[in-house]
Amino acid sequence: MRIEINDDIAQQCNLDEKEALELLAIAVYKAKGLTGSVAGKILGMNEFDFHSFLISRNETVNYESDNSLNARKNNNLFGR
């Protein structure tokens, strides 16, 4: 997927590409319940680096979302 933001709008928001991707990753993590692992991929980070990034931005880390995904994977592995 490719997302393009008009240069005028980006300039008004004072955003560069990196900052826009960071805001996107945080927004989809919070709004769509993505795991830290998946949201981190948007920024080229692993789950732990993404969680550290969130903390550095004073954002809440939703460990429950990551844990519930892991629980579902484990249940599928063990036929539960």
Backbone as XML, in Angstrom:
<?xml version="1.0"?>
<chain id="A" units="angstrom">
  <residue number="1" name="MET">
    <atom name="N" x="0.850" y="-1.178" z="0.000"/>
    <atom name="CA" x="0.000" y="0.000" z="0.000"/>
    <atom name="C" x="0.890" y="1.233" z="0.000"/>
  </residue>
  <residue number="2" name="ARG">
    <atom name="N" x="0.464" y="2.187" z="-0.742"/>
    <atom name="CA" x="1.194" y="3.454" z="-0.790"/>
    <atom name="C" x="0.248" y="4.570" z="-0.355"/>
  </residue>
  <residue number="3" name="ILE">
    <atom name="N" x="0.722" y="5.400" z="0.555"/>
    <atom name="CA" x="-0.057" y="6.543" z="1.026"/>
    <atom name="C" x="0.722" y="7.803" z="0.664"/>
  </residue>
  <residue number="4" name="GLU">
    <atom name="N" x="0.059" y="8.703" z="-0.015"/>
    <atom name="CA" x="0.708" y="9.958" z="-0.377"/>
    <atom name="C" x="-0.009" y="11.115" z="0.307"/>
  </residue>
  <residue number="5" name="ILE">
    <atom name="N" x="0.795" y="11.989" z="0.876"/>
    <atom name="CA" x="0.270" y="13.188" z="1.520"/>
    <atom name="C" x="0.775" y="14.380" z="0.716"/>
  </residue>
  <residue number="6" name="ASN">
    <atom name="N" x="-0.127" y="15.223" z="0.325"/>
    <atom name="CA" x="0.212" y="16.418" z="-0.432"/>
    <atom name="C" x="1.288" y="17.199" z="0.317"/>
  </residue>
  <residue number="7" name="ASP">
    <atom name="N" x="2.287" y="17.671" z="-0.403"/>
    <atom name="CA" x="3.390" y="18.410" z="0.227"/>
    <atom name="C" x="2.910" y="19.613" z="1.025"/>
  </residue>
  <residue number="8" name="ASP">
    <atom name="N" x="1.885" y="20.299" z="0.519"/>
    <atom name="CA" x="1.353" y="21.461" z="1.243"/>
    <atom name="C" x="0.797" y="21.055" z="2.602"/>
  </residue>
  <residue number="9" name="ILE">
    <atom name="N" x="0.078" y="19.935" z="2.626"/>
    <atom name="CA" x="-0.498" y="19.450" z="3.887"/>
    <atom name="C" x="0.607" y="19.001" z="4.831"/>
  </residue>
  <residue number="10" name="ALA">
    <atom name="N" x="1.568" y="18.250" z="4.313"/>
    <atom name="CA" x="2.685" y="17.794" z="5.143"/>
    <atom name="C" x="3.440" y="18.978" z="5.727"/>
  </residue>
  <residue number="11" name="GLN">
    <atom name="N" x="3.613" y="20.012" z="4.922"/>
    <atom name="CA" x="4.317" y="21.208" z="5.389"/>
    <atom name="C" x="3.511" y="21.932" z="6.471"/>
  </residue>
  <residue number="12" name="GLN">
    <atom name="N" x="2.189" y="22.020" z="6.282"/>
    <atom name="CA" x="1.336" y="22.663" z="7.290"/>
    <atom name="C" x="1.370" y="21.894" z="8.606"/>
  </residue>
  <residue number="13" name="CYS">
    <atom name="N" x="1.465" y="20.573" z="8.509"/>
    <atom name="CA" x="1.512" y="19.731" z="9.713"/>
    <atom name="C" x="2.921" y="19.628" z="10.276"/>
  </residue>
  <residue number="14" name="ASN">
    <atom name="N" x="3.885" y="20.178" z="9.536"/>
    <atom name="CA" x="5.287" y="20.107" z="9.932"/>
    <atom name="C" x="5.739" y="18.652" z="10.107"/>
  </residue>
  <residue number="15" name="LEU">
    <atom name="N" x="5.389" y="17.804" z="9.119"/>
    <atom name="CA" x="5.712" y="16.383" z="9.161"/>
    <atom name="C" x="6.710" y="16.008" z="8.081"/>
  </residue>
  <residue number="16" name="ASP">
    <atom name="N" x="7.683" y="15.184" z="8.453"/>
    <atom name="CA" x="8.494" y="14.542" z="7.434"/>
    <atom name="C" x="8.014" y="13.091" z="7.319"/>
  </residue>
  <residue number="17" name="GLU">
    <atom name="N" x="8.577" y="12.343" z="6.395"/>
    <atom name="CA" x="8.099" y="10.976" z="6.143"/>
    <atom name="C" x="8.221" y="10.085" z="7.377"/>
  </residue>
  <residue number="18" name="LYS">
    <atom name="N" x="9.342" y="10.185" z="8.076"/>
    <atom name="CA" x="9.569" y="9.354" z="9.267"/>
    <atom name="C" x="8.517" y="9.642" z="10.336"/>
  </residue>
  <residue number="19" name="GLU">
    <atom name="N" x="8.274" y="10.902" z="10.581"/>
    <atom name="CA" x="7.304" y="11.283" z="11.605"/>
    <atom name="C" x="5.887" y="10.852" z="11.217"/>
  </residue>
  <residue number="20" name="ALA">
    <atom name="N" x="5.560" y="10.950" z="9.937"/>
    <atom name="CA" x="4.240" y="10.507" z="9.466"/>
    <atom name="C" x="4.071" y="9.005" z="9.677"/>
  </residue>
  <residue number="21" name="LEU">
    <atom name="N" x="5.118" y="8.226" z="9.396"/>
    <atom name="CA" x="5.048" y="6.778" z="9.615"/>
    <atom name="C" x="4.920" y="6.448" z="11.099"/>
  </residue>
  <residue number="22" name="GLU">
    <atom name="N" x="5.630" y="7.191" z="11.937"/>
    <atom name="CA" x="5.530" y="6.969" z="13.381"/>
    <atom name="C" x="4.106" y="7.211" z="13.867"/>
  </residue>
  <residue number="23" name="LEU">
    <atom name="N" x="3.514" y="8.310" z="13.412"/>
    <atom name="CA" x="2.137" y="8.616" z="13.811"/>
    <atom name="C" x="1.162" y="7.557" z="13.297"/>
  </residue>
  <residue number="24" name="LEU">
    <atom name="N" x="1.381" y="7.076" z="12.079"/>
    <atom name="CA" x="0.537" y="6.019" z="11.526"/>
    <atom name="C" x="0.656" y="4.745" z="12.352"/>
  </residue>
  <residue number="25" name="ALA">
    <atom name="N" x="1.878" y="4.349" z="12.679"/>
    <atom name="CA" x="2.091" y="3.124" z="13.454"/>
    <atom name="C" x="1.408" y="3.217" z="14.820"/>
  </residue>
  <residue number="26" name="ILE">
    <atom name="N" x="1.547" y="4.346" z="15.490"/>
    <atom name="CA" x="0.904" y="4.536" z="16.796"/>
    <atom name="C" x="-0.614" y="4.499" z="16.648"/>
  </residue>
  <residue number="27" name="ALA">
    <atom name="N" x="-1.128" y="5.180" z="15.639"/>
    <atom name="CA" x="-2.584" y="5.253" z="15.455"/>
    <atom name="C" x="-3.194" y="3.886" z="15.182"/>
  </residue>
  <residue number="28" name="VAL">
    <atom name="N" x="-2.585" y="3.100" z="14.290"/>
    <atom name="CA" x="-3.175" y="1.788" z="13.994"/>
    <atom name="C" x="-2.978" y="0.824" z="15.153"/>
  </residue>
  <residue number="29" name="TYR">
    <atom name="N" x="-1.891" y="0.974" z="15.887"/>
    <atom name="CA" x="-1.667" y="0.153" z="17.082"/>
    <atom name="C" x="-2.777" y="0.396" z="18.105"/>
  </residue>
  <residue number="30" name="LYS">
    <atom name="N" x="-3.101" y="1.667" z="18.315"/>
    <atom name="CA" x="-4.114" y="2.018" z="19.312"/>
    <atom name="C" x="-5.535" y="1.770" z="18.815"/>
  </residue>
  <residue number="31" name="ALA">
    <atom name="N" x="-5.822" y="2.139" z="17.580"/>
    <atom name="CA" x="-7.202" y="2.092" z="17.077"/>
    <atom name="C" x="-7.623" y="0.712" z="16.600"/>
  </residue>
  <residue number="32" name="LYS">
    <atom name="N" x="-6.697" y="-0.049" z="16.060"/>
    <atom name="CA" x="-7.054" y="-1.329" z="15.452"/>
    <atom name="C" x="-6.579" y="-2.533" z="16.252"/>
  </residue>
  <residue number="33" name="GLY">
    <atom name="N" x="-5.927" y="-2.292" z="17.377"/>
    <atom name="CA" x="-5.503" y="-3.395" z="18.230"/>
    <atom name="C" x="-4.389" y="-4.241" z="17.633"/>
  </residue>
  <residue number="34" name="LEU">
    <atom name="N" x="-3.575" y="-3.646" z="16.772"/>
    <atom name="CA" x="-2.432" y="-4.381" z="16.227"/>
    <atom name="C" x="-1.469" y="-4.738" z="17.341"/>
  </residue>
  <residue number="35" name="THR">
    <atom name="N" x="-0.739" y="-5.801" z="17.161"/>
    <atom name="CA" x="0.292" y="-6.146" z="18.134"/>
    <atom name="C" x="1.484" y="-5.219" z="17.952"/>
  </residue>
  <residue number="36" name="GLY">
    <atom name="N" x="2.311" y="-5.161" z="18.967"/>
    <atom name="CA" x="3.527" y="-4.367" z="18.867"/>
    <atom name="C" x="4.440" y="-4.878" z="17.770"/>
  </residue>
  <residue number="37" name="SER">
    <atom name="N" x="4.407" y="-6.176" z="17.546"/>
    <atom name="CA" x="5.224" y="-6.779" z="16.498"/>
    <atom name="C" x="4.813" y="-6.283" z="15.118"/>
  </residue>
  <residue number="38" name="VAL">
    <atom name="N" x="3.510" y="-6.284" z="14.849"/>
    <atom name="CA" x="3.004" y="-5.854" z="13.541"/>
    <atom name="C" x="3.170" y="-4.345" z="13.372"/>
  </residue>
  <residue number="39" name="ALA">
    <atom name="N" x="2.797" y="-3.576" z="14.375"/>
    <atom name="CA" x="2.930" y="-2.115" z="14.280"/>
    <atom name="C" x="4.398" y="-1.715" z="14.145"/>
  </residue>
  <residue number="40" name="GLY">
    <atom name="N" x="5.270" y="-2.438" z="14.827"/>
    <atom name="CA" x="6.699" y="-2.155" z="14.729"/>
    <atom name="C" x="7.247" y="-2.343" z="13.327"/>
  </residue>
  <residue number="41" name="LYS">
    <atom name="N" x="6.672" y="-3.302" z="12.592"/>
    <atom name="CA" x="7.136" y="-3.548" z="11.220"/>
    <atom name="C" x="6.952" y="-2.323" z="10.334"/>
  </residue>
  <residue number="42" name="ILE">
    <atom name="N" x="5.953" y="-1.515" z="10.624"/>
    <atom name="CA" x="5.746" y="-0.279" z="9.855"/>
    <atom name="C" x="6.986" y="0.608" z="9.944"/>
  </residue>
  <residue number="43" name="LEU">
    <atom name="N" x="7.650" y="0.549" z="11.092"/>
    <atom name="CA" x="8.822" y="1.395" z="11.334"/>
    <atom name="C" x="10.139" y="0.637" z="11.219"/>
  </residue>
  <residue number="44" name="GLY">
    <atom name="N" x="10.068" y="-0.638" z="10.829"/>
    <atom name="CA" x="11.280" y="-1.436" z="10.722"/>
    <atom name="C" x="11.844" y="-1.837" z="12.073"/>
  </residue>
  <residue number="45" name="MET">
    <atom name="N" x="10.954" y="-1.982" z="13.062"/>
    <atom name="CA" x="11.357" y="-2.323" z="14.430"/>
    <atom name="C" x="10.772" y="-3.669" z="14.825"/>
  </residue>
  <residue number="46" name="ASN">
    <atom name="N" x="11.415" y="-4.305" z="15.800"/>
    <atom name="CA" x="10.792" y="-5.486" z="16.386"/>
    <atom name="C" x="9.833" y="-5.036" z="17.494"/>
  </residue>
  <residue number="47" name="GLU">
    <atom name="N" x="9.133" y="-5.990" z="18.063"/>
    <atom name="CA" x="8.112" y="-5.697" z="19.083"/>
    <atom name="C" x="8.689" y="-4.931" z="20.271"/>
  </residue>
  <residue number="48" name="PHE">
    <atom name="N" x="9.853" y="-5.353" z="20.750"/>
    <atom name="CA" x="10.428" y="-4.740" z="21.948"/>
    <atom name="C" x="10.890" y="-3.308" z="21.673"/>
  </residue>
  <residue number="49" name="ASP">
    <atom name="N" x="11.477" y="-3.106" z="20.497"/>
    <atom name="CA" x="11.882" y="-1.742" z="20.134"/>
    <atom name="C" x="10.663" y="-0.842" z="19.960"/>
  </residue>
  <residue number="50" name="PHE">
    <atom name="N" x="9.580" y="-1.401" z="19.393"/>
    <atom name="CA" x="8.365" y="-0.604" z="19.225"/>
    <atom name="C" x="7.780" y="-0.230" z="20.583"/>
  </residue>
  <residue number="51" name="HIS">
    <atom name="N" x="7.775" y="-1.167" z="21.525"/>
    <atom name="CA" x="7.277" y="-0.855" z="22.868"/>
    <atom name="C" x="8.129" y="0.245" z="23.509"/>
  </residue>
  <residue number="52" name="SER">
    <atom name="N" x="9.441" y="0.164" z="23.352"/>
    <atom name="CA" x="10.324" y="1.215" z="23.883"/>
    <atom name="C" x="10.039" y="2.551" z="23.211"/>
  </residue>
  <residue number="53" name="PHE">
    <atom name="N" x="9.791" y="2.504" z="21.898"/>
    <atom name="CA" x="9.436" y="3.716" z="21.155"/>
    <atom name="C" x="8.160" y="4.327" z="21.721"/>
  </residue>
  <residue number="54" name="LEU">
    <atom name="N" x="7.139" y="3.484" z="21.967"/>
    <atom name="CA" x="5.881" y="3.986" z="22.533"/>
    <atom name="C" x="6.123" y="4.662" z="23.877"/>
  </residue>
  <residue number="55" name="ILE">
    <atom name="N" x="6.893" y="4.017" z="24.719"/>
    <atom name="CA" x="7.181" y="4.566" z="26.047"/>
    <atom name="C" x="7.897" y="5.910" z="25.919"/>
  </residue>
  <residue number="56" name="SER">
    <atom name="N" x="8.833" y="6.006" z="24.972"/>
    <atom name="CA" x="9.561" y="7.271" z="24.784"/>
    <atom name="C" x="8.643" y="8.393" z="24.313"/>
  </residue>
  <residue number="57" name="ARG">
    <atom name="N" x="7.516" y="8.029" z="23.705"/>
    <atom name="CA" x="6.536" y="9.016" z="23.227"/>
    <atom name="C" x="5.392" y="9.199" z="24.229"/>
  </residue>
  <residue number="58" name="ASN">
    <atom name="N" x="5.552" y="8.647" z="25.434"/>
    <atom name="CA" x="4.529" y="8.712" z="26.484"/>
    <atom name="C" x="3.207" y="8.094" z="26.041"/>
  </residue>
  <residue number="59" name="GLU">
    <atom name="N" x="3.292" y="7.036" z="25.232"/>
    <atom name="CA" x="2.118" y="6.284" z="24.794"/>
    <atom name="C" x="2.015" y="5.014" z="25.632"/>
  </residue>
  <residue number="60" name="THR">
    <atom name="N" x="0.811" y="4.525" z="25.780"/>
    <atom name="CA" x="0.570" y="3.318" z="26.561"/>
    <atom name="C" x="0.876" y="2.077" z="25.734"/>
  </residue>
  <residue number="61" name="VAL">
    <atom name="N" x="1.596" y="1.145" z="26.338"/>
    <atom name="CA" x="1.860" y="-0.142" z="25.700"/>
    <atom name="C" x="0.735" y="-1.082" z="26.090"/>
  </residue>
  <residue number="62" name="ASN">
    <atom name="N" x="0.102" y="-1.683" z="25.093"/>
    <atom name="CA" x="-1.012" y="-2.593" z="25.338"/>
    <atom name="C" x="-0.492" y="-4.026" z="25.309"/>
  </residue>
  <residue number="63" name="TYR">
    <atom name="N" x="0.073" y="-4.475" z="26.427"/>
    <atom name="CA" x="0.606" y="-5.831" z="26.493"/>
    <atom name="C" x="-0.507" y="-6.859" z="26.343"/>
  </residue>
  <residue number="64" name="GLU">
    <atom name="N" x="-1.716" y="-6.498" z="26.741"/>
    <atom name="CA" x="-2.846" y="-7.421" z="26.650"/>
    <atom name="C" x="-3.096" y="-7.833" z="25.205"/>
  </residue>
  <residue number="65" name="SER">
    <atom name="N" x="-3.006" y="-6.903" z="24.284"/>
    <atom name="CA" x="-3.203" y="-7.203" z="22.862"/>
    <atom name="C" x="-2.154" y="-8.194" z="22.383"/>
  </residue>
  <residue number="66" name="ASP">
    <atom name="N" x="-0.894" y="-7.970" z="22.744"/>
    <atom name="CA" x="0.175" y="-8.881" z="22.347"/>
    <atom name="C" x="0.007" y="-10.241" z="23.008"/>
  </residue>
  <residue number="67" name="ASN">
    <atom name="N" x="-0.363" y="-10.249" z="24.280"/>
    <atom name="CA" x="-0.531" y="-11.512" z="24.992"/>
    <atom name="C" x="-1.715" y="-12.310" z="24.481"/>
  </residue>
  <residue number="68" name="SER">
    <atom name="N" x="-2.810" y="-11.642" z="24.127"/>
    <atom name="CA" x="-3.979" y="-12.379" z="23.647"/>
    <atom name="C" x="-3.693" y="-13.017" z="22.295"/>
  </residue>
  <residue number="69" name="LEU">
    <atom name="N" x="-2.902" y="-12.359" z="21.453"/>
    <atom name="CA" x="-2.528" y="-12.957" z="20.175"/>
    <atom name="C" x="-1.662" y="-14.185" z="20.408"/>
  </residue>
  <residue number="70" name="ASN">
    <atom name="N" x="-0.698" y="-14.073" z="21.318"/>
    <atom name="CA" x="0.152" y="-15.223" z="21.621"/>
    <atom name="C" x="-0.665" y="-16.371" z="22.188"/>
  </residue>
  <residue number="71" name="ALA">
    <atom name="N" x="-1.647" y="-16.072" z="23.024"/>
    <atom name="CA" x="-2.502" y="-17.119" z="23.588"/>
    <atom name="C" x="-3.296" y="-17.811" z="22.487"/>
  </residue>
  <residue number="72" name="ARG">
    <atom name="N" x="-3.813" y="-17.042" z="21.538"/>
    <atom name="CA" x="-4.559" y="-17.644" z="20.419"/>
    <atom name="C" x="-3.659" y="-18.538" z="19.583"/>
  </residue>
  <residue number="73" name="LYS">
    <atom name="N" x="-2.430" y="-18.107" z="19.331"/>
    <atom name="CA" x="-1.492" y="-18.934" z="18.568"/>
    <atom name="C" x="-1.213" y="-20.236" z="19.309"/>
  </residue>
  <residue number="74" name="ASN">
    <atom name="N" x="-0.979" y="-20.134" z="20.626"/>
    <atom name="CA" x="-0.702" y="-21.329" z="21.420"/>
    <atom name="C" x="-1.898" y="-22.263" z="21.447"/>
  </residue>
  <residue number="75" name="ASN">
    <atom name="N" x="-3.095" y="-21.713" z="21.567"/>
    <atom name="CA" x="-4.295" y="-22.552" z="21.559"/>
    <atom name="C" x="-4.429" y="-23.284" z="20.234"/>
  </residue>
  <residue number="76" name="ASN">
    <atom name="N" x="-4.118" y="-22.619" z="19.145"/>
    <atom name="CA" x="-4.183" y="-23.265" z="17.835"/>
    <atom name="C" x="-3.135" y="-24.358" z="17.709"/>
  </residue>
  <residue number="77" name="LEU">
    <atom name="N" x="-1.951" y="-24.124" z="18.270"/>
    <atom name="CA" x="-0.891" y="-25.129" z="18.211"/>
    <atom name="C" x="-1.268" y="-26.392" z="18.969"/>
  </residue>
  <residue number="78" name="PHE">
    <atom name="N" x="-1.948" y="-26.218" z="20.085"/>
    <atom name="CA" x="-2.283" y="-27.352" z="20.939"/>
    <atom name="C" x="-3.712" y="-27.832" z="20.746"/>
  </residue>
  <residue number="79" name="GLY">
    <atom name="N" x="-4.364" y="-27.365" z="19.696"/>
    <atom name="CA" x="-5.699" y="-27.851" z="19.357"/>
    <atom name="C" x="-6.783" y="-27.462" z="20.339"/>
  </residue>
  <residue number="80" name="ARG">
    <atom name="N" x="-6.635" y="-26.355" z="20.997"/>
    <atom name="CA" x="-7.654" y="-25.901" z="21.949"/>
    <atom name="C" x="-8.615" y="-24.970" z="21.287"/>
  </residue>
</chain>
